[in-house]
Every structure is written in C-alpha cells, then in structure tokens.
C-alpha cells in the first residue's frame, strides 16, 4: 500500500471492508475484508489507522463484557 496524500482511507460503519479512495482517479478499492474474522467470532472489525510502513491497524471487538471492578495503578 502506498502511504501518501493521494489516498483517503475509510470504512463505512454499515459495511465492514476497509477501502481507499484515490483522489487523483476518483476510484475506490477494497483493501481489507474482515469477513473471515467476523465468521470466526469477532463482532466488530474497525479501521484504526495506516501505519508508517503502510500496514493497516484494526481494532477487533470480540464481545461486550461487563467490567464490575477495575483497579489501575499508575506509576
């Protein structure tokens, strides 16, 4: 993947695949399809960022679990 200002990366919240829009040509292409992850138990596959090396960072949600107690120790 090319990481420059020629592309806008996006994900429609109603449609799981991540896409990139080429500003120069006006075309859009699918770059990541989460279908296999969703079939394997992931409930949500969200686009987070394009990393400096061009790889796509995803946020995967396996389920909504209630947290009844949480203790954080900040150093």
N, C-alpha and C positions, 0 to 999 in steps of 0.2 A: 504494500500500500504506500502511496505517496503521501507524505505529511507536509503539506504546504497550503497556501491560501487559495488554491484552485478548487478545493472541495469543502463542502459543508456536510458534516456527518450528523445523522438524525435517526430517531426511532419514533414511529407512531405508537402511542400507548395502546391502541387497539390492535396493532399488528406487530408481532414480536420481532421480525427480522430488522437488523440494523442496515441502514443504507447510506450511501454517499451520493451527493448531488454535485455534478461537475458544473461549476459556474460558467466555464467557457462554452461548453457544448449544450448545456441545459438538460443533460441526460442524468438519470438516476440509476444506480445499480445496487443490488443486494450484496453486502459484504460479509454478514454473519447471519446464520439462520439458527435459531435456538430450538427448533422443533424437536430434535433428539433429546435435548436436555429437559424440555417440558414433558416429554413422554416418559422420562426416567425419574420423575418425582419432583423436579424443580417447578415451583409455582409461578415464578416471575423471573424473567431474564432481562435485565435493564442495562442499557448503554451508559457507561460512565465517562469514558474519555478515550482519546487516541494518544498513546504513549509516544515519547520521543523517538522510539525505534520503529514506529508505525503500527505496532500491535494494538488491538482494541481491548480495553479493560471493560469487563462486565461485572454487574452486581447480580448475584444469583440468590434468590429467596427460596428456601426450602419449605418454609411454613411459618405461620404466625403463632408463636408460642408466648404465653403469658409469663412475665417475669414477676414473681411475687416478692423477691428480695434481691437487692443488688448492693454490694458494698465495694466501693472503689477506694484504693489507696494511691494517692498522688505523691510522687517523690519530687 
